[in-house]
Amino acid sequence: MEFAATAKRLYGISPDRSGVYEYTGRGDRWVKVRGRTGRIYTSASTLYAPGPGGDIHQYDRAHGKWTRIDGPGADFAATRGRLYGASPDHSGVYTFTGTSDVWLRVGGPLAP
């Protein structure tokens, strides 16, 4: 299982990558929050995962739903309060502004 944690929650991808689960804090109980995905990323408070086609999605835990926030990237990383993404062609590194499809360039290019 691959794991990622926010400040308050622990998430994991099942070994066969068929689902993303949130740990309940009770024994060995986990609750499924998403279907198939390849990776998960977390900031201090938010879970992110690529969807079909590589678009990055953000989990709204309060409403139990996922929202697409932008198209595909080569890779992503999250820190305490930010989500970063490498452009598909590795020409730049961007930070997510909090508004769907709006990112600020912070560096690059990257080696492929």
N, C-alpha and C positions, 0 to 999 in steps of 0.2 A: 504494500500500500504506500502511496505517496501522500504526505501530509503537509498542511499549511495551517497557520494559526493567526487569528486576529488577537487583539488584547483580551477578548473574552470567550472566543469560540475556537474549537479545533475541528478541522475538516480533513477528509481523506478521500482519495480515489480508490475504488475497489481494485484488486489485483488485475482483473480482466478489463479494467477501465470502463465498465458498463454503467458506472454511477459515481456521483459525488455524495458523500455522507457527512452529516454533522454529528459530532459526539454529544450525547445528551447529558453527560456528567454522571450517569448512573450505570455502574457496572460495565457491561460490554454492549450497551445499547447505543445504536447509531440510527439516524433518521435520514432517508434519502432526500436530497434537495435538488438533484439534477441528474439527467441521464448521461449518456456517454460523452466523455471529453478526454483530451490528451494530457492536459496540465491544469493546475490551479495556482492562483497567486492571491496573496492577502496583503492588505495594508493593516493599519491598527484596528480598523473597524469594518472593512469591506472584503468580500470574497469576489474574485474575478475568475473567469474561465473562457477559453475560446469555444465558440459554437461551431456548427457546421460551416464549412468554408473558411474557418479561421477567424471570423469576426469575433471581437472581444466583447464579452457580456459581463454585467455587474449584477450581483445578487442583492435583491431587496428583501432582507430577512423578515421585516415587519409584515410584508404582504405576501411572502413566499413566492416571489416571481423574479424572473431574470429579464434584464433589459439590455438590448444591444447598445453599446456606446460608441463603436466605430468598426471600420473594416479590418481586414487582416493585417497582421504585423509579422515580422520575422521572428520576434520573441518579445516577451514582456517581463517586467520585474516590478515589484511593489515594495515600498518602504513604509515607514510609520504612517505617513499621510499622503503619499503620492503613488501614482501608477505611471510607469515609464514604458515606452514601446520603441522598438527598432522598426524602421520602415521596411516594407517587404524587399526593397532593393538594397538595403543596408546603407542608404545615402544619408541617414540621419537618425538621431535619438530624440524622442519627443516626450513631453510630460503631459498627462491628461489634465485639462482645465476644470473638469467637473461638468462641462456642457458637451452633450453628444456631438461627436465628429469634430471637436475643437481641441487641438493639441498645440503646444508651444515647442519649437525646436530648441534643444539644449546642448546639442553636440552632433558629432559625426563628421565624415562618414566612418563606417565600421568595416572591418575586414569580414568578408563573407564566411 
